[in-house]
Amino acid sequence: MIQHQKISDTELRTKLKNGEICLGGNRKLKIYGTLNCSSGKSMKRENRVFFFSEDEALQNGFRPCGHCMKTQYLNWKNGFI
């Protein structure tokens, strides 16, 4: 997990371009989702974190976003994850 405030913009762009980072999350709400989710674009920089994989997000106690990851969210909500 990478905190947005602890990574430079250049390093972040490089990791995004190389496909190393695939998901973003809100560290306070413990929710993760896709990088192009409209819900995630409005969060504060100090609350934003990035993940290398969905497994990493789940291992850190985050849940899927109900807006951009509906199937994963419903699985999580129903106890399948």
C-alpha positions as CSV (number, residue, x, y, z in Angstrom):
1,M,0.0,0.0,0.0
2,I,1.4,3.4,-1.0
3,Q,0.1,6.6,0.7
4,H,-0.4,9.4,-1.9
5,Q,1.2,12.0,0.3
6,K,4.4,9.9,0.6
7,I,5.0,9.4,-3.1
8,S,6.2,12.1,-5.5
9,D,4.0,12.9,-8.5
10,T,6.7,11.8,-10.9
11,E,7.1,8.4,-9.2
12,L,3.3,8.0,-9.1
13,R,3.0,8.7,-12.8
14,T,5.7,6.2,-13.6
15,K,4.1,3.5,-11.5
16,L,0.7,4.2,-13.1
17,K,2.2,4.1,-16.6
18,N,4.0,0.8,-15.9
19,G,0.8,-0.7,-14.6
20,E,2.3,-1.3,-11.2
21,I,-0.6,0.5,-9.4
22,C,-4.1,-0.8,-10.3
23,L,-6.4,0.3,-7.5
24,G,-6.9,3.3,-5.3
25,G,-8.5,3.6,-1.9
26,N,-9.6,5.9,0.9
27,R,-7.5,5.1,4.0
28,K,-10.0,6.6,6.5
29,L,-13.1,4.8,5.0
30,K,-11.2,1.6,4.2
31,I,-12.7,1.4,0.7
32,Y,-10.9,0.6,-2.5
33,G,-11.9,0.9,-6.2
34,T,-10.7,1.5,-9.7
35,L,-8.5,4.5,-10.5
36,N,-11.1,6.1,-12.7
37,C,-14.0,5.9,-10.2
38,S,-15.8,9.2,-9.8
39,S,-16.2,8.7,-6.1
40,G,-12.5,8.3,-5.6
41,K,-11.5,11.4,-7.6
42,S,-13.0,13.8,-4.9
43,M,-11.1,12.4,-1.9
44,K,-8.4,14.4,-0.2
45,R,-4.8,13.5,-1.0
46,E,-3.9,12.7,2.6
47,N,-6.7,10.0,2.6
48,R,-5.8,8.4,-0.8
49,V,-3.8,5.2,-1.0
50,F,-2.8,3.0,-3.9
51,F,-2.6,-0.8,-4.2
52,F,-0.7,-3.1,-6.5
53,S,-3.6,-5.7,-6.4
54,E,-7.0,-6.4,-5.1
55,D,-5.6,-9.0,-2.7
56,E,-3.3,-6.4,-1.2
57,A,-6.3,-4.1,-0.6
58,L,-8.3,-6.9,1.0
59,Q,-5.3,-8.0,3.2
60,N,-5.1,-4.4,4.5
61,G,-8.8,-4.5,5.6
62,F,-10.3,-2.5,2.8
63,R,-13.7,-3.3,1.1
64,P,-14.6,-2.9,-2.5
65,C,-16.4,0.3,-3.7
66,G,-20.1,-0.1,-4.2
67,H,-20.0,2.4,-7.1
68,C,-17.3,1.1,-9.5
69,M,-16.9,-2.5,-8.3
70,K,-20.5,-3.6,-7.8
71,T,-20.0,-7.3,-8.2
72,Q,-17.0,-7.4,-5.8
73,Y,-18.9,-5.2,-3.4
74,L,-22.0,-7.5,-3.4
75,N,-19.8,-10.5,-2.9
76,W,-18.1,-8.7,0.1
77,K,-21.4,-7.6,1.5
78,N,-22.8,-11.2,1.3
79,G,-19.8,-12.6,2.9
80,F,-18.2,-14.3,-0.1
81,I,-14.9,-12.5,0.3
